Amino acid sequence: MKKKIDDNLVFLLGVRNDTEGCIIEGLLDSCGVKATLKYDTDIAWAEVIIGKSAMPVSVYVNKEDYDKAKQILDSKLEDDEDE
């Protein structure tokens, strides 16, 4: 059974695995934006079989933080391209 996501949360982006999700979550948290990770499969059995880090993850943020979160990620991508 899939867990219900809080009605105040909106989808920000999907990433390939738990590691990427945790990096995004940490980046946003360091900028004052709370992120919630949602695993696209039932974590209980999948973690045992393939390992948590190999599963797709969706990143959600509060509705009021969505624009700020997008701006943070966009500016980070621009910084990476400049290097």
N, C-alpha and C positions, 0 to 999 in steps of 0.2 A: 504494500500500500504506500503510495506517495504521500509525503508530508505536505500539508497545506502551507504555502508561503503567506506571510503576513500581507494583508491588503495594502499596507502602506509601502511595501517594497516593489520596486520596478527592476526589470531585467536590464543590466548594463552591458554585459558581454559574456560570451562563452569562450572557455579556454580548453586546451587539450588535456590537461591533467591537474592533479592536486598541487603540484609544485608551482605551476604558473598561477593557479588560483590564490595560493598563499602569498606569492610575491605581490600580486595585484592588491590583495586584501591588506598587506602590510604597507604598501605605498599609500593607499587611500587612507588608512588609519593614521599614518604619520602626518597626513594633511588634514586631519580632523573629520574624515568621512568614514562612517561605519559601513562596512560591507558584510554581506552574508553569502556564504558559499553554499550552493545546492548541487549535490551530486546527481547526475543524470541517470543513475542506476540505483538499485537497492544496495546501499553501502554494506549492509550486514553480511550478505553472502559474497558479494563481488570482491570485497577487500581480502577475503580468505583465498579466493580463487586467483585473481589477477593482480592484487595489490592496489591499494587506494590510489597510489600515484599514477596509475595507468588509465584512470577513468576520466571522461569529460566532466567538466565542472561549469556551472553557470554562476555568474557573479551578479548579485542583486544589491541595490542601495535604496535608501529611503527616497521617496518621491521628491522631497525638497532638496535632496543632495545630488540629484541626477545630473544637473547641468554642471555643478562644480566637479563631480567625479569625471564626467566626459572631458572637461577642460584639463584636469590633472593628467589624465591618460593621454590626451592629445599633445599636451606640452611635453610630456615625457617622451613620446614617440618622436617629436621634433628634435628634442635634445639628442636622442640616440642617432638620428639621421645626420646631425651636424658633426658627430664624432668620427 
